[in-house]
Amino acid sequence: MRYTNYQFHVPEEKVVRVITDTDAKNEADDQFAVVHALLSPKIDNRGFIAAHFGKRLEDSMELSYSEIEKIFEKMDFPGENMIFRGAPHALPDRQTPVPSDGARLIIDEAMSDRPGRLYVLFLGPLTDLASALLMEPRIAGRLTAVWIGGGRYPAGGIEFNLGNDVHAANVVFSSSVELWQVPKNVYEMIPVSLAELEYRVRPHGAIGRYLTDQLDEHAREEIPRKSAFRSGETWVLGDSPAVGLVLYEDRFSFDYLQAPQIGSDMDYIHTGLNRPIRVYNKIDSRLILEDFYCKLALFAAAGGKSPRDN
């Protein structure tokens, strides 16, 4: 699925295939990244996988699935064969996959001969990628994974997405899959003000209203209100860098570091046994946010038309 209702054109050889794996109902920032992916003509969206977000809610994956459906409805985009259920819980150990439609989508797309490089974006835990690798190891050399997660290098430490499946992260880190990691200290480099969102996002159609209203509703819940990190007038769109790096990989803003093993307390154990991965040390928040704002405004101005290429 591609949305191409723009005056500018993306050469076909620059188009890439993308699967987005999202714990969409965990907070309020995944939604912005999902919409950004849907509105980017460089991206041939091959599917959106609903991810779990830990033990806090038993039906977290189903809540994510319903949230993705809601985004498609607000944009008047067809969701048939585009939304898939991922694993409902974390891996039980490093050897046992949790099969799901989402893991099978990753395998099928990776093993296909369709044109265009395949990226799989992970906005939550790595459960579905780890499961796919355990089910079909040959996919490791046939995709690039972009993960929003993990603590700051070199020490690591507590981080939400990593904490929801440490086993899965160890499976992926010890594999040969090409991995771009955006750790916590970097994905927090994309702060926005709520006034900014009210001015730049909310006026633009049903999806603009929904994005800002659902964030405001979430920000008023008990946990965010008690967090010292939440200022009251700002938020962090921490999942948006995954989409942004597909559009512009910011090739001077990362280091190749040997993937660590991850301890039970989410610390990084540097054994030197794993292959190097791409670890980002900064992102271009201006490019990512402005690109999103412009695409959303152009989409609304065009009457919110459905994708031209299905």
N, C-alpha and C positions, 0 to 999 in steps of 0.2 A: 504494500500500500504506500503510495506516494502522493503528497499534496504538491501540486505544481502550478497553482494559480498565481503566478508572479510574472512580471515583465522580464526579469533576469532569467537566465537559463543555466542549468548545470550540465556540463558535458557528460554523456552517458558513461564514459570511462572513469568519471570521478564519483559515480554513484556507488554507495556501499550498502550491503545488507546489514540490518540491525535487528537484534532481539533485545527487548528491555525487560529485565527481571526486577520487579518492584514490590516492596512492602508498602503499598500505596496508602494504606489506612493507618500506618503507624503514627505519622505526624501530619504535616501539611505541606511539605516541600516536594515530595515525589510527584505530586500532581503537576507542578510547573515543569518538571523535566519530561514527563509523559507528553504534555501538550507541545513542548518544544520539539521533541522528536517527531511528533505527528505533523508538524508544520514545516519541517525542514526538507526541501526537495533533494538534497544530497542523499537523504536516508530513504532506502527502500525498507520500510518497516515490515518485518516478517512475522512479528508476533509480540505480544506483551504477556509476561508470565507473572501471575500473582504469587508473591512470596509471603511466608510466615514472618512474624516478628517476635519470636521467642515464646516464653511460657506465660507471659502476662495475660494473654487471652487465648483460650483453647481453639477458637475459630478464627485466629488472626489471618490465616491464608484466605479463608472465605471472605473475610471483611475486605481484604485487599482486592480480591476478584470483583466484588460488588463495586468497589471504588473505581476500578478501571472501567467497568461497564458504565458507570455514571459519567465519567469523563467523555467517553465515546458518545453517549446520549446528548450531553450538553453541546457537543460539537457537531451533532448530526452526522457522525461518521458510522459506517457499518461495522459492527463488531464481530460479525460471523467469521469464524476461522482466524480470528485475530487475538482472542483473549483465551489464555490457557491457565489451568490450575497447576501450581507448583507443589512442592512438598509441604505437607501440613505441619511438619516439625523438623527439628535438626537431625543430622545423622546420629545413629546410636554409637558409632565408632568409626574408625578410619577405613574400614574394609567393607562396610555395608551401605549400599545406596538406598535412597528413599525414592522409588520409581514414581513418576508423575507424568502427566501430559506435557508439562513444561520441560522436563528433562528429555523426553522423547523428541520434542520440538528442536531442542538444541542439537541433539544427535542427527536428526533428519536433515536439518539445514546445513550442519557442518559437513555431512557426508554427501550432500548433493553436488551436482555439477553446475549449479546456477552461477551466472556471472556476478562479479562484485565481491570484494573482500567481506568477510563476515566478522562483525563485532557483536559481542554480547555484553550488554551493560548491566551491572549489578548495583542496585541502589539500596540493597539490604544485605542479608547473609549470602554466603556462597553455596548454599545447600544444593541448589539445582544444578550448578556447574559441577560440583564434586560428584553428585549422583550420576550425571551424564558421563563423566570421565570414568567412573567405576563401572558403569554399564557398557561403555564403548571407548576404550582407551585410545583408539585411532583418531578421535576428534582433536586430540591435543595439538596436533600440528596444522589444524584446519580452521582456526579461529583466533581472534584477539579478544581477550576479556578485559573490560575496564571496570574496576571495583572502587566504589566509594566506601572506604572502611579501613580499619586498623589504626593503631596509635602512631605517635610520632617516632621517627627513627632517631637514634639507634635503639632506644630502650623499649618502645612499645608501651603497653599499658591498657587500661580499661577503655573500651570503645564499643558503642552499642551494636553496630552491625557485626563486628567480629564476635562479640560476646554471645550473639544469638546462634552461632555455630562454629566453635573453634575447631572441631574435627574437620569440617568442610574446608576451612581455610588451610589447614595442614595438608589435606589431600591436594588442593590446588597449588599450594606453594611448593610441594614436593614433586609436582608433575612437570612436564615440559611445555605446558600451554603458555603462549605469549600473554603476559599479564602486565597491565598498566594499573598501578595502585595510586589512589588519591587518598592519603591518610588524613586523619582528623584535623591536624594543624593546617592542612591545605584546603580541604573542603569547607572549612570555616572562613575562608578568604572571600566569600561571596555574600556579604551582609547586605540587607536591604532595609529601608525604613517602611513602616506601614503607610505613611503618607505617600511615599513614592509609589507603592503598589496601588493605593487608592486612585492616584492620578494617572499612572501609566498602564494599569491593568484593568481595573474595575469597569471603566467606561466601554470596554470593547466586547460587547456581546454577552450571551449567556455564559460562556465559558470564562470570560473575564470576571464577571460578577461572582461566579462560583469559586474561582480560585482565591479571590480576596476574602470572600465571606467565610469560606471553610477555614482559612488560615486564622481569621479573626476569632471564629468560634473555638478553634483548637487552642489559641493563645489564652483564652479566658478559662480554660479548664484548670483543675486544681494543680496538676503536676507542673505544667509550664509556669503557672503563677508563682509557685514556690521555688522555682529554679533561680538561683542567683545569676545564671548565664543569660536569662531572658530579661531584657531591659524594660519592656513595656511598650516601646515604640519601634523596636527593630526585630528582625528575624534573620535567619541564615538559610538561603536556598542551597543547601549543601549537596543536593543530588544533581543539580544542573550542570556541574563540571563534567559529568560523564557524557552528556550530549555535546557539550561544548568542545570536548577533546576529539570527538568524531568529526566535527566541523573544522576544527583547527587544532592540530595536535600539539602546538606550543613546544616545538622540538628542542628549544634551548632551556626548558624549564623542568628538566628531570635528570635524575642520575640512574645509572644502572647499578643496582645493588644485588648482592646474592640474597635470594629469598631466605628468610630465617625460618626456623621451626618456631612454633608458638606454644608457650607454656599454658598451663591451666589458668594462670592469673593474667593471661594475655600479654605477657612480656615476650620480647623477641630474643630467641636463643640463636646466636650466630655460629652455627656449626661449620659453615663453608661447604656443606654437602649439596645444597640446592643450586639450580641455575640462576643467573641474574634475571631480575625483573626490572621494569621501568617504574621508578618511584618518583612521583611529581613533588617538586618543592615549591611551586607556585602555580597560579592559574591567572588567566586574563579575564577578570570579572567584568570589566567594561565591555569587552567583545561579547561575552556570553549573555549578559543582561540586555544590552542594546539590541542584539540580534533577536532575542526573545520578544522584547517589547515591540519591535518593528514588525515581526512576523504576525504577532497577535493583532496589531492594529490593521495590517493589510488584510488579514483573514476576515476581521469584522467588517472592514470597508467593502470587501467583495461579497458581503452577504452570508459569510460562513458557509461557502459552498463545499460540498463533499470532495474527497480526493478525485482527481481526474484519472489517475492510473491505479487500478486495483489489481 
